[in-house]
Amino acid sequence: MPLLSRYFVRSSLLCLLAGFTIGGLILTAKAGVVSPLVWLWFPAHIALLLTGWLIQLALGVAYWIFPRIILTVRGRTRWAAASFIVMQSGLVFIAGSLLQIWWPDAANLLGVGVLLQAAAVLLFAVHAWPRIRPAIIRPASE
Amino acid sequence: MPLLTRWVIRTALLYLVAGVITGALYWANTFWEIWPPLRAFNPIYIHLLVVGWVTQLIYGVMYWMFPIINKRNMRGSVYLAWGTYVSLNTGLLLRAIGEPWRAIEPNVVNQALLVLSSVCQVVAGILLVITVWPRVRERAGR
């Protein structure tokens, strides 16, 4: 598994943890045990699990598994690296939006965060496009 | 395919069936007012699909396919891995009972089910990350 895939997958696992924890708090709020203010974190819960966990994991595994351009060359790797950086920036903004319980203006950070996540997916698509091709089959003699 | 993966994927398939049926009943009821309590299937049908099906399937495949730690300790602690499975499914089943029930008739029992479900699902998230993290590696260990 290449370095960038490991970064993507590890980040996705952390998003799963954060998303499940926030979801757990919302569920206990539904039970009336925790303040209903945690419902403000509902959009972040969705963004963390949908984009942070599922999509980011898919990007990491795609970078690892998709057919390479030539033997060890994965093609437009800078686009994939940029995708990772932009995705993490988006996650930082989404994490910042959790402050809205104490600082209501922080809710706006969520919008910036999801736009950055969308940009990250676009950057990754540019990387992955040429790799959607038949796999390179090496002769058995090599 | 290891034993845990077979259990996880079979369970995930059951959640897929349950999620699709409860989702279909919820939406059919939205349009045709079949039976008012069917409204309580939202949002549990989403969690049956996203947690029970998608996340669980991913967990099963990760456990099977990600690079092994080494030949003596291929997939890490079996207890942690099974603990993830038990905790995730206990939490989701408790939620599947408690959440629709509480939407119809809130009481102390379904309140306790939701709190317990929340704890189980957060624990499942932690155990999943602990189980998978050492397998996010460059190549299989010797």
Contacts between the chains, C-beta under 8 A, distances in Angstrom:
chain1	res1	chain2	res2	distance
A	1	B	66	7.7
A	1	B	67	6.2
A	1	B	136	6.8
A	1	B	137	6.5
A	1	B	138	5.9
A	1	B	139	7.4
A	2	B	138	7.5
A	3	B	138	7.6
A	6	B	136	5.2
A	6	B	137	7.2
A	6	B	138	7.2
A	9	B	136	4.9
A	10	B	133	7.2
A	10	B	136	5.6
A	13	B	128	7.7
A	13	B	129	4.8
A	13	B	132	6.2
A	13	B	133	6.5
A	13	B	136	7.5
A	14	B	129	7.5
A	16	B	55	7.5
A	16	B	125	5.8
A	16	B	128	6.9
A	16	B	129	6.7
A	17	B	125	5.1
A	17	B	126	6.6
A	17	B	129	5.3
A	19	B	125	7.9
A	20	B	121	5.9
A	20	B	122	5.6
A	20	B	124	7.3
A	20	B	125	3.4
A	21	B	122	5.5
A	21	B	125	6.9
A	23	B	118	7.9
A	23	B	121	7.0
A	24	B	118	4.0
A	24	B	119	7.2
A	24	B	121	5.7
A	24	B	122	4.2
A	25	B	118	7.5
A	27	B	95	7.0
A	27	B	99	7.8
A	27	B	114	5.5
A	27	B	115	7.9
A	27	B	117	6.4
A	27	B	118	4.3
A	27	B	121	7.7
A	28	B	114	6.8
A	28	B	115	5.5
A	28	B	118	4.9
A	30	B	99	7.3
A	30	B	102	7.0
A	30	B	114	6.0
A	31	B	102	7.2
A	31	B	110	7.9
A	31	B	111	4.5
A	31	B	112	7.9
A	31	B	114	3.8
A	31	B	115	5.2
A	31	B	118	7.6
A	32	B	106	7.8
A	32	B	111	6.3
A	33	B	111	7.2
A	33	B	115	5.7
A	49	B	50	7.1
A	53	B	55	7.6
A	54	B	54	6.7
A	54	B	55	8.0
A	54	B	58	7.9
A	57	B	58	6.7
